[in-house]
Amino acid sequence: MGFSAISSSCCGVGWKSSSLFTPMNFAQISGSNGVDFSHKQSRKFVSPRASVSDPLLVKAARGEPVNRPPAWMMRQAGRYMAVYRKLAEKHPSFRERSETTDLIVQISLQPWEAFRPDGVIIFSDILTPLPAFGVPFDIEEVRGPVIQSPIRSEEDLKALHPIDLEKLHFVGESLRILRKEVGEQAAVLGFVGAPWTIATYIVEGGTTRTYTNIKSMCHTAPHLLRSLLSHLTKAIAEYIIYQVESGAHCIQIFDSWGGQLPPDMWELWSKPYINEIVRVVKQKCPQTPLVLYINGNGGLLERMKGTGVDVIGLDWTVDMADGRKRLGSDISIQGNVDPAYLFSPLPAITNEIKRVVNSAGTKGHILNLGHGVLVRTPEEAVAHFFDVARSFNFDSTVKNYAVGEPNMVA
């Protein structure tokens, strides 16, 4: 089936990138940190209805009844797979692998072909869109991502420009191909980094363990940081819509370093920008589920729910039963098997998956790890993870139970 025959959850095909710096005539949104957002008056869109043919993962994300928990893994494609390592030997540059359409598609489909997960996530990186709005970066073997010109002054901000989605054509092309390859057998997943997390790289100049530059900027140059975060918010929202229009069923927002902030600081410096992304995306793509994941999110769960996303991803340090109790039955959850469990004997993996699924309940749960797949994870264990997920059969009588009701047959 060609992509032209695939209905998108995002209306307004042919939607173009708008300027990050064009004055907008909108109602002002202000948070306690003085965040201001404004947007163009949206066009009239016709919202598509949910389809009975939607993939299992999409249904679970919306809290609809499912007969088993859909499953996928963060870092699903990568170095733990022998076939990936062999390809990486031929193409040693990560940028090449993640910015070349045929390689992106090939790598993204490797776990699909091996394990048949319920979600196929595009092989990419949260930093991939940076050059498209004026922030070049390199990836070094030892240091990881490196930004040679970090933004730490008003003058530095001038390097930013509106996101040029044509520079990300390989993402759109790859998603269209993945959608055709997978069809409705699994959900095609796109993803982005949250503004705070992307800003940490841009301000620090790469990875960091202390976040001292950006954390101090909250107090020494708050207007500068707000400007940067606002620019990122608009660019990321446009990038999400582009991914959905290209074929993504669902989008995960990674606020990977949001957990490095105290909860009150996350409320000020991350949440308002995620809120705005969700508002803009939901206005144009109302049927597209949005997942929010933060590493180390135990102290943020209730605040995360307030962003308006459809699914909260739990890391493995949060007890699933406690997470469900704290978040309630009106939102879906994802997770949260400890990635290290995949180094355990298969019966132990089975028992842990059953515990997590039973704690999460029969509706509104996407089975996943609590973080990405670890390097050297046995492929046999990954295969077993998905086999166990497929073995669940929620009793038909519990389909009318509330989201999160722990009652199933496995």
C-alpha positions as CSV (number, residue, x, y, z in Angstrom):
1,M,0.0,0.0,0.0
2,G,1.4,3.4,-1.0
3,F,1.7,6.1,1.6
4,S,-0.9,8.2,-0.2
5,A,-3.4,5.6,0.9
6,I,-2.5,5.9,4.6
7,S,-4.5,8.2,6.7
8,S,-2.4,10.6,8.9
9,S,-3.4,11.5,12.4
10,C,-2.3,15.0,11.5
11,C,-4.4,17.3,9.4
12,G,-3.3,19.8,6.9
13,V,-1.0,17.8,4.5
14,G,1.6,20.0,2.9
15,W,1.9,22.1,6.1
16,K,5.0,24.3,6.0
17,S,7.4,25.4,8.6
18,S,6.7,28.8,10.0
19,S,9.3,31.3,11.3
20,L,10.4,31.0,14.8
21,F,10.8,34.7,14.9
22,T,7.7,36.0,13.1
23,P,5.5,38.0,15.4
24,M,2.3,36.1,16.2
25,N,-1.1,37.3,17.2
26,F,-2.2,35.0,19.9
27,A,-3.3,35.0,23.5
28,Q,-0.3,35.1,25.8
29,I,0.5,32.2,27.9
30,S,2.5,33.0,31.0
31,G,3.9,30.7,33.6
32,S,5.4,31.7,37.0
33,N,8.8,32.0,35.3
34,G,7.4,34.5,32.8
35,V,7.3,32.2,29.8
36,D,5.4,33.8,26.9
37,F,4.2,31.9,23.8
38,S,2.3,33.1,20.8
39,H,1.2,31.4,17.6
40,K,-0.5,32.1,14.3
41,Q,-4.3,31.6,14.1
42,S,-4.6,28.0,13.1
43,R,-6.5,27.0,10.0
44,K,-9.6,24.9,10.3
45,F,-8.8,21.3,10.4
46,V,-11.1,18.3,10.2
47,S,-10.1,15.8,13.0
48,P,-9.9,12.2,11.8
49,R,-11.6,9.6,13.9
50,A,-9.8,6.8,15.5
51,S,-9.8,3.7,13.3
52,V,-10.6,0.1,14.3
53,S,-7.5,-0.8,12.3
54,D,-5.2,1.3,14.5
55,P,-2.2,-0.6,15.7
56,L,-2.4,-2.2,19.2
57,L,0.1,0.3,20.6
58,V,-2.0,3.3,19.5
59,K,-5.1,1.8,21.1
60,A,-3.3,1.2,24.4
61,A,-1.9,4.8,24.3
62,R,-5.5,6.1,24.0
63,G,-6.7,3.8,26.8
64,E,-8.8,1.7,24.5
65,P,-9.4,-2.0,25.3
66,V,-6.7,-4.3,24.1
67,N,-6.3,-8.1,24.4
68,R,-2.7,-7.9,25.5
69,P,-0.1,-5.2,26.3
70,P,1.7,-3.9,23.2
71,A,5.4,-3.9,23.6
72,W,8.5,-2.1,22.2
73,M,11.8,-1.1,23.6
74,M,13.7,2.2,23.8
75,R,17.0,1.9,21.9
76,Q,15.3,-1.1,20.2
77,A,17.7,-0.9,17.3
78,G,21.4,-0.7,18.2
79,R,24.6,-2.2,19.3
80,Y,23.2,-5.2,21.1
81,M,22.2,-6.6,17.7
82,A,24.9,-8.4,15.7
83,V,23.3,-7.3,12.4
84,Y,23.6,-3.7,13.5
85,R,27.3,-4.1,14.6
86,K,28.0,-5.6,11.2
87,L,26.4,-2.7,9.4
88,A,28.2,-0.2,11.7
89,E,31.5,-1.6,10.6
90,K,30.7,-0.7,7.0
91,H,29.3,2.7,8.0
92,P,31.3,3.8,11.1
93,S,29.8,7.3,11.3
94,F,26.8,7.6,13.5
95,R,25.7,10.7,11.6
96,E,25.8,8.8,8.4
97,R,23.8,6.0,9.8
98,S,21.2,8.3,11.3
99,E,21.0,10.8,8.4
100,T,20.9,8.5,5.3
101,T,17.5,7.3,4.4
102,D,18.3,3.7,3.3
103,L,20.4,3.2,6.4
104,I,17.8,4.6,8.7
105,V,15.2,2.3,7.3
106,Q,17.4,-0.7,7.3
107,I,18.4,-0.2,11.0
108,S,14.9,0.7,12.1
109,L,13.6,-2.6,10.6
110,Q,16.3,-4.8,12.1
111,P,14.4,-5.4,15.4
112,W,11.1,-5.6,13.5
113,E,12.4,-8.4,11.4
114,A,14.0,-10.2,14.3
115,F,11.4,-9.8,17.1
116,R,8.2,-8.3,15.7
117,P,7.6,-5.6,18.4
118,D,4.4,-3.6,18.4
119,G,6.3,-0.4,17.8
120,V,8.9,0.4,15.3
121,I,10.8,3.5,16.2
122,I,12.8,5.4,13.7
123,F,16.6,5.2,14.1
124,S,17.6,8.7,14.8
125,D,18.8,11.0,17.6
126,I,17.3,13.8,19.7
127,L,20.1,16.1,18.4
128,T,19.4,15.3,14.7
129,P,17.3,18.4,14.1
130,L,19.8,20.9,15.5
131,P,21.6,21.8,12.3
132,A,18.2,22.5,10.7
133,F,17.7,25.5,13.0
134,G,21.3,26.7,13.3
135,V,23.2,24.6,15.8
136,P,25.8,22.4,14.1
137,F,27.2,19.5,16.1
138,D,29.7,16.6,15.8
139,I,29.7,13.2,17.4
140,E,33.1,12.1,18.7
141,E,34.0,8.5,19.5
142,V,34.9,9.2,23.2
143,R,33.2,12.5,24.0
144,G,29.9,11.8,22.3
145,P,28.0,14.9,20.9
146,V,30.1,18.1,20.7
147,I,28.7,21.5,20.0
148,Q,31.6,23.8,19.1
149,S,29.7,27.0,19.6
150,P,27.5,26.7,22.6
151,I,24.8,29.4,23.2
152,R,25.6,31.4,26.3
153,S,24.9,35.0,25.3
154,E,22.4,37.2,23.4
155,E,24.9,37.4,20.6
156,D,25.0,33.6,20.4
157,L,21.2,33.5,20.0
158,K,21.5,35.2,16.7
159,A,22.8,31.9,15.2
160,L,19.3,30.4,15.6
161,H,16.9,30.5,12.6
162,P,13.5,29.0,11.8
163,I,13.7,25.2,11.4
164,D,14.2,24.2,7.8
165,L,12.4,20.9,7.5
166,E,13.9,20.3,4.1
167,K,17.2,19.7,5.8
168,L,15.5,16.8,7.6
169,H,14.1,15.2,4.5
170,F,15.7,11.9,5.4
171,V,13.5,11.7,8.5
172,G,10.3,12.2,6.5
173,E,11.4,9.8,3.8
174,S,12.3,7.2,6.3
175,L,9.0,7.4,8.2
176,R,7.1,7.2,4.9
177,I,9.0,4.0,4.0
178,L,8.6,2.5,7.4
179,R,4.9,3.2,7.4
180,K,4.6,1.3,4.1
181,E,6.8,-1.6,5.3
182,V,5.1,-2.1,8.6
183,G,1.6,-1.1,7.5
184,E,-0.8,-1.4,10.5
185,Q,0.9,-4.4,12.0
186,A,2.8,-2.1,14.3
187,A,2.9,1.5,15.2
188,V,5.6,3.6,13.6
189,L,7.2,5.8,16.3
190,G,8.8,9.1,15.9
191,F,10.5,11.1,18.7
192,V,12.0,14.4,19.8
193,G,14.0,15.8,22.7
194,A,12.2,18.2,25.1
195,P,13.3,21.8,25.0
196,W,15.1,21.6,28.4
197,T,17.0,18.5,27.4
198,I,18.0,19.9,24.0
199,A,19.0,23.2,25.7
200,T,21.4,21.3,28.1
201,Y,23.5,20.2,25.1
202,I,23.3,23.6,23.4
203,V,24.4,25.5,26.5
204,E,26.9,23.0,27.9
205,G,28.4,22.3,24.5
206,G,27.8,18.5,24.8
207,T,27.2,16.0,27.5
208,T,27.7,16.8,31.1
209,R,27.4,15.3,34.6
210,T,26.9,18.5,36.5
211,Y,24.7,20.9,34.3
212,T,26.4,23.8,36.0
213,N,26.2,26.2,33.0
214,I,22.6,25.8,32.2
215,K,21.5,25.6,35.9
216,S,23.3,28.8,36.7
217,M,21.8,30.4,33.7
218,C,18.4,29.9,35.3
219,H,19.4,32.6,37.8
220,T,22.1,34.6,36.0
221,A,20.5,35.0,32.6
222,P,16.9,33.8,32.8
223,H,15.7,35.9,29.9
224,L,18.4,34.4,27.7
225,L,17.4,30.9,28.7
226,R,13.7,31.6,28.2
227,S,14.5,32.9,24.7
228,L,16.4,29.8,23.8
229,L,13.8,27.5,25.2
230,S,11.0,29.3,23.4
231,H,12.9,29.0,20.1
232,L,13.4,25.3,20.7
233,T,9.7,24.8,21.6
234,K,8.5,26.2,18.3
235,A,11.1,24.2,16.3
236,I,10.3,20.9,18.1
237,A,6.6,21.4,17.7
238,E,7.0,21.8,14.0
239,Y,9.3,18.8,13.9
240,I,6.8,16.6,15.6
241,I,4.0,17.7,13.2
242,Y,6.4,17.0,10.3
243,Q,7.0,13.5,11.6
244,V,3.3,12.8,12.0
245,E,2.5,14.0,8.5
246,S,5.3,11.7,7.2
247,G,3.7,8.7,8.8
248,A,4.5,8.4,12.5
249,H,1.5,7.0,14.5
250,C,2.9,8.1,17.8
251,I,5.6,10.5,19.1
252,Q,7.7,10.1,22.2
253,I,9.1,13.2,23.9
254,F,12.4,12.5,25.7
255,D,13.1,15.0,28.5
256,S,16.1,12.9,29.3
257,W,17.8,15.4,31.6
258,G,14.6,16.8,33.1
259,G,15.2,14.5,36.1
260,Q,18.3,16.4,36.8
261,L,16.2,19.4,37.9
262,P,14.6,19.6,41.3
263,P,10.8,19.3,40.9
264,D,10.1,23.0,41.4
265,M,12.7,23.9,38.8
266,W,11.4,21.4,36.4
267,E,8.0,23.0,36.9
268,L,9.5,26.4,35.9
269,W,12.0,25.5,33.2
270,S,10.8,22.4,31.4
271,K,7.0,21.8,32.0
272,P,5.7,25.1,30.4
273,Y,7.6,24.4,27.2
274,I,6.4,20.8,27.0
275,N,2.9,22.1,27.7
276,E,3.1,24.4,24.7
277,I,4.4,21.7,22.4
278,V,1.5,19.4,23.4
279,R,-1.0,22.3,22.8
280,V,0.3,23.0,19.4
281,V,0.6,19.4,18.3
282,K,-2.8,18.4,19.7
283,Q,-4.4,21.3,17.8
284,K,-3.1,20.0,14.5
285,C,-2.8,16.3,15.2
286,P,-5.5,15.6,17.7
287,Q,-5.4,11.8,17.2
288,T,-1.7,11.3,17.6
289,P,-0.7,9.9,21.0
290,L,2.1,11.7,22.7
291,V,4.4,9.9,25.2
292,L,6.6,11.8,27.8
293,Y,9.6,10.0,29.2
294,I,12.0,11.4,31.8
295,N,14.9,9.5,33.2
296,G,14.7,9.6,37.0
297,N,11.1,10.7,37.0
298,G,9.9,9.4,40.4
299,G,9.6,12.9,41.9
300,L,7.8,14.3,38.8
301,L,5.0,11.9,37.9
302,E,2.1,14.1,38.9
303,R,3.7,17.1,37.3
304,M,4.3,15.2,34.1
305,K,0.6,14.3,33.9
306,G,-0.2,18.0,33.9
307,T,1.5,18.5,30.6
308,G,-1.4,17.0,28.7
309,V,0.4,14.1,27.1
310,D,-1.4,10.8,26.6
311,V,1.2,8.4,28.0
312,I,3.7,8.8,30.9
313,G,6.8,6.6,30.6
314,L,8.0,5.3,33.9
315,D,11.7,4.5,34.5
316,W,12.6,1.3,36.3
317,T,13.2,3.1,39.7
318,V,9.4,3.7,40.0
319,D,7.3,0.8,41.2
320,M,4.7,0.2,38.6
321,A,1.9,-0.3,41.1
322,D,2.8,2.9,42.8
323,G,3.1,4.8,39.5
324,R,-0.3,3.7,38.5
325,K,-1.8,4.7,41.8
326,R,-0.2,8.1,41.7
327,L,-1.1,8.8,38.1
328,G,-4.6,7.4,38.3
329,S,-6.8,5.6,35.7
330,D,-7.3,8.5,33.3
331,I,-3.9,8.4,31.6
332,S,-1.9,5.6,30.0
333,I,1.5,4.5,31.2
334,Q,4.6,2.9,29.6
335,G,7.3,0.8,31.0
336,N,9.1,-0.2,33.1
337,V,11.2,-3.4,33.3
338,D,14.7,-2.8,34.5
339,P,17.0,-3.1,31.4
340,A,19.4,-5.1,33.5
341,Y,16.7,-7.8,33.9
342,L,17.5,-8.9,30.3
343,F,20.8,-10.3,31.6
344,S,18.9,-12.6,33.9
345,P,17.7,-16.2,33.3
346,L,14.6,-16.3,31.1
347,P,12.2,-17.4,33.9
348,A,13.2,-14.4,35.9
349,I,12.5,-12.1,32.9
350,T,9.1,-13.8,32.5
351,N,8.2,-13.2,36.2
352,E,9.2,-9.6,36.1
353,I,7.2,-8.9,33.0
354,K,4.2,-10.5,34.5
355,R,4.6,-8.4,37.7
356,V,4.9,-5.2,35.7
357,V,1.9,-6.0,33.5
358,N,-0.3,-7.1,36.4
359,S,0.6,-3.9,38.3
360,A,-0.2,-1.7,35.3
361,G,-3.5,-3.3,34.5
362,T,-5.3,-4.5,31.4
363,K,-5.9,-1.1,29.7
364,G,-3.7,1.9,29.2
365,H,-0.4,0.2,29.4
366,I,2.5,-0.1,26.9
367,L,5.1,-2.6,28.0
368,N,8.6,-1.3,27.6
369,L,11.9,-1.1,29.5
370,G,12.4,1.6,32.1
371,H,15.3,2.9,30.0
372,G,17.1,1.9,26.7
373,V,18.4,-1.5,25.9
374,L,21.9,-1.9,27.3
375,V,24.9,-2.8,25.2
376,R,25.7,-6.5,25.1
377,T,22.1,-7.4,26.1
378,P,21.5,-11.0,24.8
379,E,19.3,-11.0,21.7
380,E,17.7,-14.2,23.1
381,A,16.5,-12.2,26.1
382,V,15.0,-9.5,23.9
383,A,13.2,-12.1,21.8
384,H,11.9,-13.7,25.0
385,F,10.6,-10.3,26.2
386,F,8.4,-9.9,23.2
387,D,7.3,-13.6,23.2
388,V,6.1,-13.1,26.8
389,A,4.3,-9.9,25.8
390,R,2.5,-11.8,23.1
391,S,1.5,-14.6,25.5
392,F,-0.9,-12.4,27.5
393,N,-4.6,-12.8,26.9
394,F,-6.6,-10.4,28.9
395,D,-9.9,-12.1,29.8
396,S,-12.8,-10.7,27.8
397,T,-14.7,-10.0,31.0
398,V,-12.2,-7.5,32.2
399,K,-12.5,-5.3,29.1
400,N,-15.1,-3.1,31.0
401,Y,-12.8,-2.7,34.0
402,A,-11.3,0.6,34.8
403,V,-7.9,1.5,33.3
404,G,-5.2,0.0,35.6
405,E,-7.4,-2.8,37.1
406,P,-4.9,-5.6,37.7
407,N,-6.8,-8.6,36.3
408,M,-5.7,-10.7,33.4
409,V,-4.9,-14.1,32.1
410,A,-1.3,-14.9,31.0
